[in-house]
Amino acid sequence: MKDEPARTEGADAVVTAAEIARLAGVTRAAVSNWRRRHEDFPAPVTGGTSSPLFSLAEVRSWLEGQRKGREASAEVRLWERLRAEYGDDVLGGLTAVAGILAKGAPHAEDAPDADAAPEGAGPLRALVAELTAEVPPATLLADLTARLVDAPGRAGSDGVTSARLIQAIRYAAGPSDGTVLDPACGIGSLLFAFADRATGLFGQDVLPAHARFAGLRARVEGLTAVTPVTVRAGDSLRDDAYPELRADLVVCEPPVGVADWGREELLLDARWEFGVPSRAESELAWLQHCYAHTAPGGRVVMVMPTSVAYRKAGRRIRAEIVRRGLLTEVIALPAGMAASHSLPVHLWVLRRAADGPAGSPRGADAVRMTDFGGLDAGAPFDGASGRSTEVPRIDLLDDTVDLTPAAHVAARLTDYAGEYAALRAAIARQTALLDGLLPALEAGAGGGLSEGASVSLSELARAGLIELSEDAALSTSGQLDSDYLNGFLRSAANNRRSTSASGTFRLDARGARVPRMGIAEQRRYGAAFRTLTAFEESVRELAELSHRAAVLARDGLTTGALLPPDADAG
């Protein structure tokens, strides 16, 4: 949990529930419990029901009266004990706590590993008992799990799916019911997010510690009382725990960039329906594993690194899922949503046909491309203003089979004809402007100014007649013209003074020299330098407009959005 921005201290200062928790040294769940149990807890002074704000002064007064925060709460002491006893293996400590809590959970008698606490864990049991006297076991374990996910310095992020990414996956999955499978479930966060709509939850993880904690977590949080939950340990690719399972929804955030995923020993595996993935394309192996476990009409929602959408090694497999009409949507998500890295990710949504191996009930002829890359952190996905477009399958089946949403969304939402016409008009205006800017200059004697009397800008600065910056001079006197000064500052002679023996150029305003001349003559030169500066700026703008027009025209012609002129159009 990221710290929220600090608020100004004072009589009107307000705090969130999370800030109250930090102030008192407890968890947010404890603050919620105080609000329910204590009628005298300060009422919110502003904010909605989902994000109430409280008066800091009132909260501090209440905490002082209740003597809250004077000493570490039982929850804080429990967490500190887990860190002290288990070190970096905090998950092992949470598993011990979950084992203690599971004894009071539904169907605990059927759990052979419910007594997960080690021998001599009396103090740990006492702390857990102290906490569960006030906080429900499910709330306590959920809060401790949140601490694990958000703990600074947590060793690795495998097995953890961020809350924000879970929201995105639920959005992509849409309304659903039936069985749900997560073949890389970690500690169960993503799988359990579908408990409210599932008739059965099935998970598998390569790490036994993850699978064991997820199983205990399901019992403590009461999920097993409302829907069957099965979590098994094992490598899903090499040792599939559910070979016969066909789920209505398969969700997965697979391990990323794992070269040793078992390609050599699985070359003839029946799951590679779209082609055998290369060693570098483990994500496409996971994708096909997930698809193999979908029931007719079932869906897959996969988290993918963005590079999987365009890497050359996976082109054939991408082409096959597009050609068959199985890929229905690709969603680009903002950076920072994955727990293990800060890079952006994609969601791939596949649907198995309800009545056969080919085709799809939705998006058979097109793939929906959605770009949420610019979505603000915390903004809802439902009704979000992400840009979307339907891309015909035939348009994707080119030499690259690039499934990057941004490329297709930008191309299809661009008004090529309108933008190209506007750029041509802007170029015409800029060209006409250039013709009037370039001054008509007459021939001079040559050499006279450079050989005549001159003065350095540093001398003028010491006299208080100008102000100098690194690359400009500003007159502070009616005796000098600023445009004249800056024009000569960039003369060839001064450029040579600013170039080192090694060829490095760095403008030296203080060392520059300008010719001596009267103010009227200075202004003549200054006016000419002014128009030259405007000319140079216009040339740069014309170059930028020309580049944009050429790129737009080429893209429009190659995508069919623009047509070449008729042969007899002149």
C-alpha positions in Angstrom: 0.0 0.0 0.0 1.5 3.2 -1.1 1.5 6.0 1.4 -1.0 8.6 0.7 0.2 12.2 0.4 0.7 13.9 3.7 -1.9 16.6 4.6 -1.2 20.0 6.1 -1.2 20.0 9.8 -3.7 22.5 11.4 -7.1 22.9 12.8 -8.8 21.9 9.5 -6.4 19.0 8.7 -8.1 15.8 7.6 -6.8 12.2 7.4 -7.9 9.0 5.7 -8.6 5.7 7.5 -5.2 4.4 6.2 -3.5 7.4 7.8 -5.3 6.8 11.1 -4.0 3.2 11.0 -0.4 4.4 10.5 -0.9 7.0 13.2 -2.1 4.4 15.7 0.3 1.7 14.6 -2.6 -0.7 13.6 -4.1 -1.9 10.4 -7.0 -0.5 8.4 -9.1 -3.4 9.5 -8.6 -2.4 13.1 -9.7 1.2 12.3 -12.8 -0.2 10.6 -13.5 -2.3 13.7 -13.1 0.8 15.9 -15.7 2.7 13.8 -18.2 -0.2 14.2 -17.6 -0.9 17.9 -17.1 2.6 19.3 -20.0 5.0 19.0 -17.8 7.9 20.0 -15.3 7.4 17.2 -15.1 10.7 15.2 -17.5 10.9 12.3 -16.2 11.7 8.8 -16.1 15.4 8.1 -16.0 15.1 4.3 -15.6 12.6 1.5 -17.9 9.9 0.3 -18.8 6.6 1.9 -16.0 4.9 0.0 -13.2 7.4 1.0 -14.2 9.2 4.2 -11.9 11.9 5.6 -11.7 12.5 9.4 -10.6 15.5 11.4 -7.0 15.0 12.5 -7.6 16.9 15.8 -10.7 14.8 16.6 -8.9 11.5 15.8 -5.9 12.4 17.9 -8.2 13.4 20.8 -10.1 10.1 20.5 -6.9 8.0 20.3 -5.5 9.8 23.4 -8.8 9.1 25.3 -8.8 5.5 24.3 -5.0 5.2 24.8 -4.8 3.7 21.3 -1.4 3.8 19.7 0.4 4.2 23.1 1.8 0.7 22.6 2.0 -1.7 19.7 -1.3 -3.4 18.9 -1.6 -7.2 19.0 -1.7 -7.2 15.2 1.6 -5.2 15.0 3.2 -7.4 17.6 2.1 -10.5 15.7 3.6 -9.2 12.4 6.8 -8.3 14.2 7.0 -11.7 15.7 6.6 -13.3 12.3 9.3 -11.2 10.9 11.6 -12.0 13.8 11.0 -15.8 13.7 10.7 -16.4 10.0 13.0 -13.7 8.6 12.5 -13.5 4.8 10.1 -16.4 4.9 7.2 -14.4 6.1 4.9 -16.5 4.0 5.9 -19.5 6.2 4.8 -17.5 9.3 1.5 -16.6 7.7 1.0 -20.2 6.9 1.5 -21.0 10.5 -1.1 -18.3 11.5 -3.5 -19.6 8.8 -3.1 -23.1 10.2 -4.1 -21.9 13.7 -7.0 -19.9 12.3 -8.2 -22.8 10.1 -9.0 -24.9 13.1 -12.1 -22.7 13.6 -13.0 -22.5 9.9 -15.7 -24.5 8.2 -14.7 -28.1 7.3 -11.5 -27.7 9.3 -11.8 -31.3 10.4 -11.2 -32.3 6.8 -7.9 -30.4 6.6 -5.0 -32.6 7.4 -2.6 -29.6 7.4 -4.8 -27.3 9.5 -2.5 -27.7 12.4 0.3 -25.8 10.6 1.8 -24.1 13.5 5.2 -25.5 14.6 6.0 -26.9 18.0 6.5 -24.3 20.7 4.2 -21.9 19.0 2.3 -21.0 22.2 3.1 -17.2 22.1 2.1 -17.1 18.5 -1.2 -18.8 19.3 -1.7 -16.4 22.2 -1.3 -13.4 19.9 -3.7 -14.9 17.3 -6.2 -15.6 20.0 -6.0 -12.0 21.3 -6.6 -10.7 17.8 -9.5 -13.0 16.9 -11.3 -12.0 20.1 -11.9 -8.6 18.3 -11.3 -9.3 14.6 -12.9 -12.1 12.5 -10.3 -14.7 11.4 -11.0 -14.0 7.8 -10.3 -10.3 8.2 -7.2 -10.9 10.2 -5.7 -13.2 7.6 -6.7 -10.9 4.7 -5.0 -8.0 6.5 -1.8 -10.0 7.1 -1.8 -11.1 3.5 -2.1 -7.5 2.4 0.9 -6.7 4.6 2.8 -9.4 2.9 2.0 -8.1 -0.5 2.8 -4.5 0.3 5.8 -5.2 2.6 8.9 -3.3 1.5 11.8 -5.5 0.7 9.6 -8.6 0.2 11.7 -11.2 -1.4 10.4 -11.5 -5.0 6.8 -11.1 -6.3 6.1 -14.5 -7.7 2.8 -15.8 -6.6 1.4 -12.3 -6.0 -1.1 -10.6 -8.3 -1.7 -6.9 -7.6 -5.2 -5.8 -6.6 -5.3 -3.4 -9.6 -4.4 -6.1 -12.1 -7.1 -8.3 -10.6 -9.6 -5.6 -11.2 -8.6 -5.5 -14.9 -8.8 -9.2 -15.3 -12.3 -9.3 -13.8 -13.3 -6.5 -16.2 -11.9 -8.5 -19.2 -13.6 -11.7 -18.0 -17.0 -10.0 -17.9 -20.1 -11.6 -16.4 -19.4 -15.3 -15.8 -20.2 -18.3 -13.7 -19.2 -21.9 -13.5 -15.7 -23.4 -12.8 -12.6 -21.2 -12.7 -9.0 -22.5 -13.1 -5.8 -20.6 -12.3 -2.8 -22.9 -13.3 -0.2 -20.5 -11.7 -2.3 -19.4 -8.8 0.5 -18.4 -6.3 -1.1 -17.5 -3.0 -4.6 -17.5 -4.6 -5.4 -13.8 -4.9 -6.5 -13.9 -8.5 -8.3 -17.2 -8.3 -10.2 -16.2 -5.1 -11.3 -12.9 -6.7 -13.9 -15.0 -8.7 -15.3 -16.8 -5.7 -18.5 -14.7 -5.9 -19.4 -16.1 -9.3 -17.9 -19.6 -9.4 -19.3 -23.0 -8.8 -15.8 -24.4 -8.3 -12.3 -22.9 -7.9 -9.2 -24.9 -9.0 -5.6 -23.7 -8.6 -2.1 -25.1 -9.0 1.3 -23.6 -8.2 4.8 -24.9 -8.7 5.7 -23.9 -5.1 4.2 -26.1 -2.4 4.4 -23.2 0.1 2.2 -21.1 -2.1 -0.3 -23.9 -2.7 -0.5 -24.7 1.0 -1.1 -21.1 2.0 -3.7 -20.7 -0.7 -5.6 -23.8 0.5 -5.6 -22.6 4.1 -6.5 -19.1 3.1 -9.6 -20.5 1.2 -10.8 -22.2 4.4 -10.1 -19.3 6.7 -11.9 -16.8 4.5 -14.9 -19.1 4.3 -14.7 -19.8 0.5 -14.8 -23.6 1.0 -18.2 -23.2 2.8 -19.8 -21.7 -0.4 -18.0 -23.3 -3.3 -15.6 -26.2 -3.7 -11.9 -25.0 -3.7 -9.0 -27.2 -4.7 -5.4 -26.0 -4.7 -2.6 -28.4 -5.6 1.2 -28.1 -5.8 3.1 -28.9 -9.0 4.4 -27.6 -12.3 1.3 -27.1 -14.4 3.2 -27.5 -17.7 5.2 -30.6 -16.7 2.8 -32.2 -14.2 -0.8 -31.0 -14.8 -2.8 -31.6 -11.7 -6.2 -31.4 -13.6 -5.7 -33.2 -17.0 -9.4 -33.8 -17.4 -10.7 -30.5 -16.1 -12.4 -28.2 -18.6 -13.2 -24.9 -16.9 -15.6 -22.2 -17.9 -13.0 -19.5 -17.2 -9.2 -19.9 -17.0 -7.3 -16.9 -15.6 -3.5 -16.8 -15.4 -0.6 -14.4 -14.7 2.2 -16.8 -15.7 5.9 -16.6 -14.8 7.7 -14.3 -17.2 10.8 -15.1 -19.3 11.3 -18.6 -18.0 13.4 -20.4 -20.7 13.4 -23.8 -18.8 9.7 -24.4 -19.1 10.1 -28.0 -20.3 10.0 -27.6 -24.1 12.3 -30.5 -24.9 10.4 -33.0 -22.8 7.0 -31.7 -24.0 7.7 -31.5 -27.8 4.9 -34.0 -28.6 2.4 -32.7 -26.1 -1.2 -32.5 -27.4 -1.7 -29.1 -25.8 0.4 -27.4 -28.5 -2.6 -27.1 -30.8 -1.3 -23.8 -32.4 2.3 -24.8 -32.6 5.2 -25.7 -30.3 6.5 -22.6 -28.6 10.2 -21.8 -28.7 12.2 -21.7 -25.5 11.9 -17.9 -25.4 8.1 -18.0 -25.7 7.1 -19.7 -22.4 4.1 -17.3 -22.2 2.7 -18.9 -25.4 3.1 -22.3 -23.8 1.0 -21.1 -20.8 -1.6 -19.7 -23.2 -2.1 -23.0 -24.9 -2.2 -24.9 -21.6 -4.9 -22.5 -20.5 -6.8 -22.9 -23.7 -6.6 -26.7 -23.5 -8.4 -26.5 -20.2 -11.4 -24.4 -21.4 -14.8 -26.0 -21.8 -16.9 -25.3 -25.0 -17.9 -21.7 -24.8 -15.3 -21.1 -22.1 -12.8 -18.2 -22.0 -9.2 -17.6 -21.2 -7.9 -14.3 -19.7 -4.1 -14.2 -19.8 -1.6 -11.6 -18.5 1.1 -11.1 -21.2 4.3 -9.1 -21.5 3.8 -6.5 -24.3 6.6 -8.1 -26.3 4.7 -11.3 -26.8 2.3 -9.3 -29.1 5.0 -8.7 -31.7 8.1 -11.0 -31.2 9.1 -12.8 -34.3 9.4 -16.2 -32.6 5.7 -16.3 -31.7 4.4 -15.0 -35.0 3.1 -18.4 -36.2 1.2 -19.2 -33.0 -0.3 -15.7 -33.0 -1.4 -16.1 -36.6 -3.1 -19.4 -35.8 -5.2 -18.1 -32.9 -6.2 -15.1 -35.0 -6.9 -17.2 -38.1 -9.2 -19.6 -36.1 -11.1 -16.6 -34.6 -10.2 -17.6 -31.0 -8.6 -14.4 -30.0 -11.5 -12.0 -29.2 -9.7 -9.0 -27.4 -6.3 -7.6 -26.5 -6.3 -5.0 -23.8 -3.2 -2.8 -23.2 -2.8 -1.8 -19.5 -0.9 1.0 -17.9 2.6 0.5 -16.5 3.0 -0.5 -12.9 0.0 -2.9 -12.6 2.1 -6.0 -12.3 3.5 -6.9 -8.8 6.9 -8.1 -10.0 7.8 -5.2 -12.4 6.8 -1.7 -13.4 6.4 -2.4 -17.2 3.0 -2.3 -19.0 1.3 -5.6 -19.7 -1.5 -6.8 -22.0 -4.5 -9.0 -21.4 -5.3 -11.6 -24.1 -8.9 -12.9 -24.1 -9.6 -16.1 -26.0 -12.9 -18.0 -26.3 -13.4 -21.6 -27.3 -16.3 -22.2 -29.7 -19.4 -23.6 -28.0 -20.1 -26.1 -30.8 -16.7 -27.0 -32.4 -13.0 -26.5 -32.5 -13.1 -23.6 -35.0 -14.8 -20.2 -34.9 -16.0 -18.1 -32.0 -19.4 -16.9 -30.9 -18.0 -13.4 -30.6 -15.4 -11.6 -32.7 -15.2 -14.4 -35.3 -14.2 -11.9 -38.0 -12.5 -9.2 -35.8 -10.4 -8.8 -32.7 -11.2 -6.0 -30.4 -8.2 -3.8 -29.6 -8.5 -1.7 -26.4 -5.8 0.7 -25.3 -6.0 1.6 -21.5 -2.4 2.7 -21.5 -3.3 6.2 -20.5 -5.8 5.3 -17.8 -5.3 7.1 -14.5 -4.3 5.0 -11.6 -7.3 4.0 -9.6 -9.8 4.8 -12.4 -12.5 2.2 -12.9 -12.3 0.0 -16.0 -16.1 -0.2 -16.4 -17.0 2.8 -18.5 -13.4 3.9 -18.8 -12.5 6.1 -21.7 -10.0 3.7 -23.2 -9.9 3.8 -26.9 -11.1 0.7 -28.7 -11.5 -0.5 -32.2 -12.5 -3.7 -34.0 -9.7 -5.0 -36.3 -10.7 -7.5 -39.0 -8.8 -10.7 -38.7 -7.5 -10.4 -42.3 -5.8 -7.1 -41.3 -3.9 -8.8 -38.6 -2.7 -11.7 -40.7 0.3 -9.9 -42.3 4.0 -10.6 -42.1 4.3 -9.6 -38.4 0.9 -10.4 -36.9 1.4 -7.5 -34.5 -1.2 -7.7 -31.7 -0.2 -4.4 -30.0 -3.5 -2.5 -29.3 -1.9 1.0 -29.5 -0.7 0.5 -33.1 -4.2 -0.5 -34.4 -6.2 1.9 -32.3 -4.1 4.9 -33.3 -4.3 3.9 -37.0 -8.1 3.4 -37.0 -9.0 6.5 -35.1 -6.8 8.8 -37.2 -8.6 11.0 -39.7 -5.9 10.5 -42.4 -7.6 12.6 -45.1 -8.5 15.5 -42.7 -5.1 15.6 -41.0 -3.3 15.3 -44.4 -5.3 18.2 -45.8 -4.6 20.3 -42.7 -0.9 19.6 -42.9 -0.7 20.5 -46.6 -2.5 23.8 -45.8 -0.1 24.5 -42.9 2.9 23.8 -45.2 1.6 26.2 -47.8 1.1 28.9 -45.2 4.5 28.4 -43.8 6.2 28.5 -47.2 4.5 31.8 -48.0 5.6 33.2 -44.7 9.2 32.2 -45.3 9.3 34.1 -48.6 8.4 37.3 -46.7 10.8 36.7 -43.8 14.2 36.4 -45.5 15.6 40.0 -45.7 17.0 41.5 -48.9 20.6 42.2 -48.1 23.1 44.3 -50.1 26.8 43.6 -50.8 29.2 45.1 -48.2 32.9 45.9 -48.2 33.7 42.8 -46.2 36.2 42.4 -43.3 35.6 45.9 -42.0 33.6 45.0 -38.9 35.9 42.1 -37.8 39.0 44.2 -38.3 37.6 47.4 -36.7 37.2 48.4 -33.1 35.3 46.0 -30.9 34.4 45.5 -27.2 33.8 42.3 -25.2 30.5 41.5 -23.7 32.2 40.9 -20.3 33.3 44.5 -20.4 29.8 45.7 -21.1 28.5 43.5 -18.3 31.0 44.9 -15.8 29.9 48.4 -16.9 26.3 47.5 -16.0 25.2 48.1 -19.6 24.0 44.5 -20.3 23.0 41.3 -18.4 24.5 38.0 -19.6 23.3 34.5 -19.4 25.1 31.4 -20.8 23.9 32.0 -24.4 22.3 35.5 -24.6 22.8 39.1 -23.8 20.1 41.6 -22.7 20.7 45.4 -22.9 19.9 47.4 -19.8 20.9 50.7 -21.4 19.5 52.8 -24.2 23.1 52.8 -25.7 22.9 49.1 -26.8 20.4 47.1 -28.9 19.8 43.5 -27.7 19.2 42.0 -31.1 22.4 43.5 -32.4 24.3 42.0 -29.4 22.8 38.5 -29.9 23.3 38.6 -33.6 27.0 39.3 -33.3 27.3 36.9 -30.4 26.6 34.1 -32.9 29.1 35.4 -35.5 31.6 33.0 -37.1 34.4 34.8 -35.2 32.8 34.2 -31.8 31.9 30.6 -32.7 35.6 30.0 -33.3 36.4 31.4 -29.9 33.8 29.0 -28.4 35.3 25.9 -30.1 37.9 24.0 -28.2 41.0 22.3 -29.8 39.2 19.0 -29.7 36.3 20.4 -31.7 33.8 20.7 -28.8 31.5 23.8 -29.1 30.2 25.6 -26.1 29.0 29.2 -26.6 31.1 31.6 -24.4 29.0 34.7 -24.1 31.5 36.5 -21.8 34.4 36.0 -24.2 32.5 37.1 -27.3 33.2 40.5 -28.9 30.9 42.8 -30.8 31.9 45.7 -33.1 31.5 49.3 -31.9 28.8 51.3 -33.7 26.2 53.9 -32.9 22.8 53.0 -31.7 21.1 53.8 -35.0 23.4 51.4 -36.8 23.0 48.8 -34.1 19.2 48.9 -34.6 19.6 48.4 -38.4 21.7 45.3 -37.7 19.3 44.2 -34.9 16.3 44.4 -37.2 18.1 42.2 -39.8 19.1 39.7 -37.1 15.5 39.6 -35.8 14.1 38.6 -39.2 16.8 36.0 -39.6 15.9 34.4 -36.3 12.2 34.4 -37.3 13.2 32.8 -40.6 15.2 30.1 -38.9 12.3 29.3 -36.5 9.9 29.1 -39.5 12.3 26.8 -41.4 12.4 24.4 -38.4 8.6 24.4 -38.2 8.3 23.8 -41.9 10.7 20.8 -41.6 8.6 19.4 -38.7 5.3 19.8 -40.7 6.9 18.3 -43.8 8.1 15.2 -41.8 4.7 14.7 -40.2 3.0 15.0 -43.6 5.3 12.5 -45.2 4.9 10.0 -42.4 1.1 10.4 -42.4 0.9 10.1 -46.2 3.0 6.9 -46.2 1.0 5.3 -43.4 -2.3 6.3 -45.1 -1.2 4.9 -48.5 0.1 1.6 -47.1 -3.0 1.0 -44.9 -5.5 2.0 -47.5 -6.7 5.1 -45.6 -5.4 7.3 -48.4 -5.4 6.8 -52.2 -2.8 8.1 -54.7 -3.9 10.9 -57.1 -5.4 9.9 -60.5 -2.9 9.5 -63.2 -4.5 12.3 -65.2 -4.9 14.7 -62.2 -1.7 16.5 -63.3 
